[in-house]
Amino acid sequence: MKVLNYRILLRKEAEGGYTVTVPSLPGCVTYGDTIEEAIEMAKEAIELYLESLKEHDEEIPTEERTLNPKSSYTPLCLLMNHYARI
């Protein structure tokens, strides 16, 4: 089973809640009322994003070559055997 790691950026919104972006997946953005909900929503958004890429036979981006040693990104690990290309 292949594990894909994606960093997510949580931004606290003035009106409440948290916006989540996934820098390695352009346009992958979601929202949650709490940090926990935002992270769960990010997992779902990433899964749907990768599913769409797979359906369109597009490359699945990884962060293997991403350098960001001191950042405010939260690492999010997903077991993505379904999306792995063998």
ZAPA-783918 format. One record per atom (N, C-alpha, C, O): residue in three letters; atom name; x, y, z. Coordinates in steps of 0.1 Angstrom, whole numbers. Atoms other than C-alpha are relative to their C-alpha. Last residue first. Layout:
BEGIN
+------+------+-------+-------+-------+
| resn | name |    xx |    yy |    zz |
+------+------+-------+-------+-------+
|  ala |   CA |     X |     Y |     Z |
...
+------+------+-------+-------+-------+
This chain:
BEGIN
+------+------+-------+-------+-------+
| resn | name |    xx |    yy |    zz |
+------+------+-------+-------+-------+
|  ile |    N |   -10 |    10 |    -1 |
|  ile |   CA |    19 |     6 |  -103 |
|  ile |    C |     6 |    -2 |   -13 |
|  ile |    O |    15 |   -11 |   -15 |
|  arg |    N |    -3 |     5 |    14 |
|  arg |   CA |     0 |    38 |  -100 |
|  arg |    C |    11 |   -10 |     1 |
|  arg |    O |    22 |    -7 |     6 |
|  ala |    N |   -14 |     2 |     4 |
|  ala |   CA |   -13 |    45 |   -65 |
|  ala |    C |     0 |    -6 |   -14 |
|  ala |    O |    -8 |   -14 |   -18 |
|  tyr |    N |    -5 |    -9 |    10 |
|  tyr |   CA |   -48 |    59 |   -63 |
|  tyr |    C |    14 |    -2 |    -5 |
|  tyr |    O |    18 |     4 |   -14 |
|  his |    N |    10 |    -1 |    11 |
|  his |   CA |   -66 |    31 |   -45 |
|  his |    C |     5 |     9 |   -11 |
|  his |    O |     2 |     6 |   -23 |
|  asn |    N |    -2 |    11 |     8 |
|  asn |   CA |   -35 |    25 |   -23 |
|  asn |    C |    -9 |     0 |   -13 |
|  asn |    O |    -5 |    -4 |   -23 |
|  met |    N |     6 |    -2 |    13 |
|  met |   CA |   -39 |    60 |   -10 |
|  met |    C |     3 |   -12 |    -9 |
|  met |    O |     6 |    -9 |   -21 |
|  leu |    N |    -3 |    13 |     7 |
|  leu |   CA |   -32 |    57 |    27 |
|  leu |    C |    -8 |     0 |   -13 |
|  leu |    O |   -20 |     0 |   -13 |
|  leu |    N |    12 |     8 |     4 |
|  leu |   CA |   -34 |    94 |    37 |
|  leu |    C |     5 |   -13 |    -6 |
|  leu |    O |    15 |   -14 |   -14 |
|  cys |    N |    -4 |    13 |     7 |
|  cys |   CA |    -9 |   114 |    56 |
|  cys |    C |   -13 |    -7 |    -3 |
|  cys |    O |   -22 |    -9 |     5 |
|  leu |    N |    12 |     8 |     0 |
|  leu |   CA |   -17 |   151 |    64 |
|  leu |    C |     4 |   -13 |    -8 |
|  leu |    O |     6 |   -12 |   -20 |
|  pro |    N |    -1 |    12 |     9 |
|  pro |   CA |    13 |   173 |    73 |
|  pro |    C |   -13 |    -9 |     2 |
|  pro |    O |   -18 |   -10 |    13 |
|  thr |    N |     3 |    11 |    -8 |
|  thr |   CA |     2 |   207 |    88 |
|  thr |    C |     1 |   -12 |   -10 |
|  thr |    O |    -6 |   -13 |   -20 |
|  tyr |    N |     9 |    10 |     6 |
|  tyr |   CA |    19 |   236 |    70 |
|  tyr |    C |    -2 |   -12 |    10 |
|  tyr |    O |     7 |   -15 |    17 |
|  ser |    N |    11 |     1 |    -8 |
|  ser |   CA |    33 |   264 |    92 |
|  ser |    C |   -10 |   -10 |    -6 |
|  ser |    O |   -22 |   -11 |    -2 |
|  ser |    N |    12 |    -7 |     5 |
|  ser |   CA |    67 |   261 |    76 |
|  ser |    C |   -12 |    -2 |    10 |
|  ser |    O |   -10 |   -10 |    20 |
|  lys |    N |     6 |    -7 |   -12 |
|  lys |   CA |   102 |   254 |    86 |
|  lys |    C |   -12 |     8 |    -5 |
|  lys |    O |   -12 |    19 |    -9 |
|  pro |    N |    -4 |     5 |   -13 |
|  pro |   CA |   117 |   228 |    63 |
|  pro |    C |    -6 |     6 |    12 |
|  pro |    O |    -8 |     0 |    22 |
|  asn |    N |     6 |   -10 |    -8 |
|  asn |   CA |    98 |   235 |    31 |
|  asn |    C |     3 |    -4 |    15 |
|  asn |    O |    -6 |    -7 |    22 |
|  leu |    N |    -8 |    -4 |   -11 |
|  leu |   CA |   114 |   216 |     3 |
|  leu |    C |    -7 |    11 |     7 |
|  leu |    O |   -10 |    21 |     2 |
|  thr |    N |     4 |   -13 |    -6 |
|  thr |   CA |    90 |   198 |   -20 |
|  thr |    C |     9 |     2 |    12 |
|  thr |    O |    10 |    -6 |    21 |
|  arg |    N |   -11 |   -10 |     2 |
|  arg |   CA |   107 |   170 |   -40 |
|  arg |    C |    -3 |    14 |     5 |
|  arg |    O |     4 |    23 |     2 |
|  glu |    N |   -13 |     6 |    -2 |
|  glu |   CA |    87 |   141 |   -27 |
|  glu |    C |    11 |    10 |    -1 |
|  glu |    O |    21 |     9 |     5 |
|  glu |    N |    -8 |   -11 |    -6 |
|  glu |   CA |    55 |   162 |   -24 |
|  glu |    C |    15 |    -5 |     2 |
|  glu |    O |    22 |     1 |    10 |
|  thr |    N |    -5 |     3 |   -13 |
|  thr |   CA |    35 |   141 |   -48 |
|  thr |    C |     8 |    11 |     5 |
|  thr |    O |    11 |    21 |    -2 |
|  pro |    N |   -11 |    -8 |    -6 |
|  pro |   CA |    13 |   149 |   -77 |
|  pro |    C |     4 |    -6 |    13 |
|  pro |    O |    -4 |   -11 |    21 |
|  ile |    N |     3 |    -3 |   -14 |
|  ile |   CA |    -9 |   121 |   -93 |
|  ile |    C |    12 |     7 |     6 |
|  ile |    O |    23 |     2 |     7 |
|  glu |    N |   -11 |     3 |   -10 |
|  glu |   CA |    -4 |   123 |  -130 |
|  glu |    C |    -5 |     4 |    14 |
|  glu |    O |   -11 |    14 |    16 |
|  glu |    N |   -10 |   -10 |    -2 |
|  glu |   CA |   -36 |   124 |  -152 |
|  glu |    C |    10 |    -4 |    12 |
|  glu |    O |     6 |   -12 |    20 |
|  asp |    N |   -13 |     5 |     3 |
|  asp |   CA |   -56 |    95 |  -165 |
|  asp |    C |    11 |    11 |     1 |
|  asp |    O |    20 |    11 |    -8 |
|  his |    N |    -4 |    -7 |    12 |
|  his |   CA |   -88 |   115 |  -163 |
|  his |    C |    14 |    -4 |    -5 |
|  his |    O |    20 |     2 |   -14 |
|  glu |    N |    11 |     2 |    10 |
|  glu |   CA |  -104 |    91 |  -138 |
|  glu |    C |     4 |     6 |   -14 |
|  glu |    O |     0 |     1 |   -24 |
|  lys |    N |    -1 |    14 |     5 |
|  lys |   CA |   -71 |    91 |  -119 |
|  lys |    C |   -10 |    -3 |   -11 |
|  lys |    O |    -7 |    -9 |   -21 |
|  leu |    N |   -13 |     1 |     8 |
|  leu |   CA |   -70 |   129 |  -117 |
|  leu |    C |     1 |   -14 |    -5 |
|  leu |    O |     4 |   -16 |   -17 |
|  ser |    N |     3 |    -7 |    12 |
|  ser |   CA |  -107 |   129 |  -105 |
|  ser |    C |    13 |    -1 |    -9 |
|  ser |    O |    11 |    -4 |   -21 |
|  glu |    N |     9 |     9 |     7 |
|  glu |   CA |  -100 |   103 |   -78 |
|  glu |    C |    -2 |     6 |   -14 |
|  glu |    O |    -2 |    -1 |   -24 |
|  leu |    N |    -8 |    10 |     6 |
|  leu |   CA |   -70 |   124 |   -67 |
|  leu |    C |    -8 |   -10 |    -8 |
|  leu |    O |    -4 |   -15 |   -18 |
|  tyr |    N |    -9 |    -6 |    10 |
|  tyr |   CA |   -92 |   155 |   -62 |
|  tyr |    C |     8 |   -11 |    -7 |
|  tyr |    O |     9 |   -12 |   -19 |
|  leu |    N |     8 |    -3 |    12 |
|  leu |   CA |  -119 |   134 |   -45 |
|  leu |    C |     9 |     6 |   -11 |
|  leu |    O |     7 |     3 |   -23 |
|  glu |    N |     4 |    13 |     6 |
|  glu |   CA |   -94 |   119 |   -20 |
|  glu |    C |    -8 |     3 |   -13 |
|  glu |    O |    -6 |    -4 |   -23 |
|  ile |    N |   -12 |     6 |     6 |
|  ile |   CA |   -78 |   153 |   -14 |
|  ile |    C |    -4 |   -13 |    -7 |
|  ile |    O |     0 |   -15 |   -18 |
|  ala |    N |    -3 |    -8 |    12 |
|  ala |   CA |  -112 |   170 |    -8 |
|  ala |    C |    12 |    -6 |    -7 |
|  ala |    O |    12 |    -7 |   -19 |
|  glu |    N |    10 |     3 |    11 |
|  glu |   CA |  -122 |   141 |    16 |
|  glu |    C |     3 |     8 |   -13 |
|  glu |    O |     2 |     2 |   -23 |
|  lys |    N |    -2 |    14 |     4 |
|  lys |   CA |   -90 |   144 |    36 |
|  lys |    C |    -9 |    -3 |   -11 |
|  lys |    O |    -5 |    -9 |   -21 |
|  ala |    N |   -12 |     0 |     8 |
|  ala |   CA |   -93 |   182 |    37 |
|  ala |    C |     3 |   -14 |    -5 |
|  ala |    O |     6 |   -16 |   -17 |
|  met |    N |     4 |    -5 |    13 |
|  met |   CA |  -128 |   179 |    50 |
|  met |    C |    11 |     0 |   -10 |
|  met |    O |     9 |    -3 |   -22 |
|  glu |    N |     8 |    11 |     6 |
|  glu |   CA |  -115 |   158 |    79 |
|  glu |    C |    -5 |     4 |   -14 |
|  glu |    O |    -5 |    -4 |   -23 |
|  ile |    N |    -9 |    11 |     4 |
|  ile |   CA |   -88 |   184 |    85 |
|  ile |    C |    -8 |   -12 |    -6 |
|  ile |    O |    -3 |   -17 |   -16 |
|  ala |    N |    -7 |    -4 |    12 |
|  ala |   CA |  -114 |   212 |    85 |
|  ala |    C |    10 |   -11 |    -5 |
|  ala |    O |    12 |   -13 |   -17 |
|  glu |    N |     8 |     1 |    11 |
|  glu |   CA |  -136 |   193 |   109 |
|  glu |    C |     7 |     4 |   -13 |
|  glu |    O |     5 |    -2 |   -24 |
|  glu |    N |     2 |    14 |     2 |
|  glu |   CA |  -108 |   189 |   134 |
|  glu |    C |    -9 |    -3 |   -13 |
|  glu |    O |    -6 |   -11 |   -21 |
|  ile |    N |   -12 |     5 |     5 |
|  ile |   CA |   -98 |   225 |   131 |
|  ile |    C |    -2 |   -15 |    -4 |
|  ile |    O |     2 |   -19 |   -15 |
|  thr |    N |   -11 |     2 |   -10 |
|  thr |   CA |  -133 |   236 |   136 |
|  thr |    C |    12 |    -5 |    -7 |
|  thr |    O |    11 |    -9 |   -18 |
|  asp |    N |     3 |    -9 |   -12 |
|  asp |   CA |  -160 |   251 |   114 |
|  asp |    C |    10 |    -1 |    11 |
|  asp |    O |    13 |     9 |    18 |
|  gly |    N |     6 |     6 |   -11 |
|  gly |   CA |  -145 |   235 |    83 |
|  gly |    C |    -2 |    10 |    11 |
|  gly |    O |     5 |    19 |    13 |
|  tyr |    N |     2 |    -9 |   -11 |
|  tyr |   CA |  -135 |   247 |    48 |
|  tyr |    C |    -6 |    -9 |    11 |
|  tyr |    O |   -13 |   -19 |     8 |
|  thr |    N |    12 |     4 |    -8 |
|  thr |   CA |  -122 |   233 |    16 |
|  thr |    C |    -1 |     8 |    12 |
|  thr |    O |     7 |    17 |    14 |
|  val |    N |     3 |    -9 |   -11 |
|  val |   CA |   -96 |   241 |   -12 |
|  val |    C |   -13 |    -5 |     7 |
|  val |    O |   -22 |    -9 |     0 |
|  cys |    N |     6 |     9 |   -10 |
|  cys |   CA |   -80 |   219 |   -38 |
|  cys |    C |    -1 |     8 |    13 |
|  cys |    O |     9 |    10 |    20 |
|  gly |    N |    14 |    -1 |     0 |
|  gly |   CA |   -75 |   244 |   -66 |
|  gly |    C |    -7 |    -9 |    10 |
|  gly |    O |   -19 |    -9 |    12 |
|  pro |    N |     6 |   -13 |     3 |
|  pro |   CA |   -39 |   235 |   -72 |
|  pro |    C |   -15 |    -1 |    -1 |
|  pro |    O |   -21 |   -10 |    -7 |
|  leu |    N |    11 |     3 |     8 |
|  leu |   CA |   -29 |   202 |   -55 |
|  leu |    C |    -8 |    13 |    -3 |
|  leu |    O |   -17 |    17 |     4 |
|  ser |    N |    -5 |     9 |    11 |
|  ser |   CA |     6 |   206 |   -41 |
|  ser |    C |   -11 |    -4 |    -9 |
|  ser |    O |    -9 |   -10 |   -20 |
|  pro |    N |    -9 |    -6 |     9 |
|  pro |   CA |    -4 |   236 |   -20 |
|  pro |    C |     4 |    -8 |   -12 |
|  pro |    O |     5 |    -3 |   -23 |
|  val |    N |   -10 |    11 |     2 |
|  val |   CA |   -34 |   219 |    -4 |
|  val |    C |     9 |     5 |   -11 |
|  val |    O |     6 |     4 |   -22 |
|  thr |    N |    -5 |     2 |    14 |
|  thr |   CA |   -57 |   246 |    10 |
|  thr |    C |    11 |   -10 |     0 |
|  thr |    O |    17 |   -13 |    10 |
|  val |    N |   -11 |     9 |     2 |
|  val |   CA |   -79 |   246 |    41 |
|  val |    C |     4 |     0 |   -15 |
|  val |    O |    -4 |    -1 |   -23 |
|  thr |    N |    -2 |     4 |    14 |
|  thr |   CA |  -101 |   274 |    52 |
|  thr |    C |    12 |    -8 |    -1 |
|  thr |    O |    22 |    -5 |     5 |
|  tyr |    N |   -14 |     1 |     6 |
|  tyr |   CA |  -109 |   275 |    89 |
|  tyr |    C |    -1 |    -4 |   -15 |
|  tyr |    O |    -8 |   -13 |   -19 |
|  gly |    N |    -3 |    12 |     8 |
|  gly |   CA |  -140 |   285 |   109 |
|  gly |    C |    14 |     1 |    -6 |
|  gly |    O |    22 |    10 |    -4 |
|  gly |    N |     0 |    13 |    -6 |
|  gly |   CA |  -151 |   319 |   120 |
|  gly |    C |     3 |   -11 |    -9 |
|  gly |    O |     2 |   -10 |   -21 |
|  glu |    N |    14 |     3 |    -3 |
|  glu |   CA |  -160 |   352 |   104 |
|  glu |    C |    -2 |   -13 |     7 |
|  glu |    O |   -13 |   -17 |    10 |
|  ala |    N |     6 |   -10 |    -9 |
|  ala |   CA |  -124 |   363 |   106 |
|  ala |    C |   -14 |    -2 |     4 |
|  ala |    O |   -18 |     0 |    15 |
|  glu |    N |     8 |   -11 |     7 |
|  glu |   CA |  -112 |   331 |    90 |
|  glu |    C |    -6 |     9 |    10 |
|  glu |    O |   -10 |     5 |    21 |
|  lys |    N |    11 |    -4 |    -8 |
|  lys |   CA |   -84 |   309 |   105 |
|  lys |    C |    -7 |    12 |    -6 |
|  lys |    O |    -1 |    22 |   -10 |
|  arg |    N |     1 |   -14 |    -2 |
|  arg |   CA |   -62 |   296 |    77 |
|  arg |    C |   -13 |     3 |     8 |
|  arg |    O |   -24 |     0 |     4 |
|  leu |    N |    13 |    -4 |    -7 |
|  leu |   CA |   -52 |   260 |    77 |
|  leu |    C |     1 |    15 |     3 |
|  leu |    O |    10 |    20 |     9 |
|  leu |    N |    -1 |   -13 |    -7 |
|  leu |   CA |   -25 |   250 |    52 |
|  leu |    C |   -14 |     4 |     5 |
|  leu |    O |   -23 |     5 |    -2 |
|  ile |    N |    12 |    -9 |     1 |
|  ile |   CA |   -23 |   214 |    42 |
|  ile |    C |     3 |    13 |     8 |
|  ile |    O |    11 |    13 |    17 |
|  arg |    N |     0 |   -10 |   -10 |
|  arg |   CA |     8 |   193 |    34 |
|  arg |    C |   -13 |     8 |    -2 |
|  arg |    O |   -16 |    12 |   -13 |
|  tyr |    N |     3 |   -14 |     6 |
|  tyr |   CA |     2 |   162 |    14 |
|  tyr |    C |     0 |     9 |    12 |
|  tyr |    O |    -6 |     6 |    23 |
|  asn |    N |     0 |   -10 |   -10 |
|  asn |   CA |    17 |   127 |    22 |
|  asn |    C |    -3 |    14 |    -7 |
|  asn |    O |     4 |    17 |   -17 |
|  leu |    N |    -3 |   -13 |     5 |
|  leu |   CA |     9 |    97 |     0 |
|  leu |    C |    -1 |    11 |    11 |
|  leu |    O |   -11 |    10 |    18 |
|  val |    N |     4 |   -11 |    -8 |
|  val |   CA |    12 |    63 |    14 |
|  val |    C |     4 |    13 |    -6 |
|  val |    O |    16 |    15 |    -9 |
|  lys |    N |    -8 |   -13 |     1 |
|  lys |   CA |    14 |    34 |   -10 |
|  lys |    C |    -6 |    10 |     9 |
|  lys |    O |   -18 |    12 |     9 |
|  met |    N |     8 |   -12 |     0 |
|  met |   CA |     0 |     0 |     0 |
|  met |    C |     9 |    12 |     0 |
|  met |    O |    18 |    14 |     8 |
+------+------+-------+-------+-------+
